[in-house]
């Protein structure tokens, strides 16, 4: 019985080692896809020339998104509208 249990655990470990890189790659691909979409959206609404740089870092895209949202919310608050 112990052999069967340890055999199942070993198979699970091997399976995990094989699947982990695949799952991680899918996660990274999803993040990169979303960052690409965010970049396109920002380019459409801001025309910021930095977004044309193909070597723009992911952190910079996020910084620009945060900057844009802060400005947008400030304008929204000044207009006197509510979010509901």
N, C-alpha and C positions, 0 to 999 in steps of 0.2 A: 504494500500500500504506500509506503514511503517513497518508493521508486517512482510510482505513478504521480504522486504529488510533486516531487522535486522535478520530474520530467515536465510536468505542466508549467511549473514556475520557470524553468529554463526556457521553454518555448515562448512563454509570455515575455520574458526579458529580451529574447532574440527578436521577437515580433516588435516590441517597443523600440528597440535599437534601429530596426529597419524603418519603421513608420515615423519615428520622431523627425528625421530630416525632411521627409516628404510633407508632413503636417506643417513644419516650420517654414518650408519653402512656400507653401500655399498661403500661409499667414503673411509672409513678407510680400508676396505677389499682390495680395489684397490691399495691403498698406500702400504699396507703390502705385497700384491702380487708383486708389482713392486720392493719393497725393497728386497724381496726374490730373484727375478731374478737378480737384481743388485749384490747381494751378491754372487750368483752362477757365474756370469760373472767375477767378481773380483777374485774369488777363482781360476777360470780357467786360468786367465792371470797373476796373481801375486803369487799364492800359499802362500799368507800371512797366517801364522798360527792363527792370531787373528780371521780370518773368520770362523775357525772351532768351535769357542766358541758359543754354542747355546744361551748363554745369552748376546751376543753382542748387544749393543744398536743400535737403528735405526740411531741415530746421528753419531755413530762411522762408520757405513756402508757408510753414506754420506761423512764423513771425508776421509775415505779410497778411495772413488770414486774420490773425488776432488784431492787428492794427486796423484792418478794414472793418471788422466787426465792432471794435470800440468806437470808431468814427460813425458807423451806421447807427449804433445805439444812442450815441450822443445826439445826432440829428433827430432820431426818433423821439427822444425825450424832449428835445426843444420844440418839436412840433406839437407837443401836448397830447399825443395819442397814447392809448394804453395797449398792452399786449393781448388782452382778452378779446 
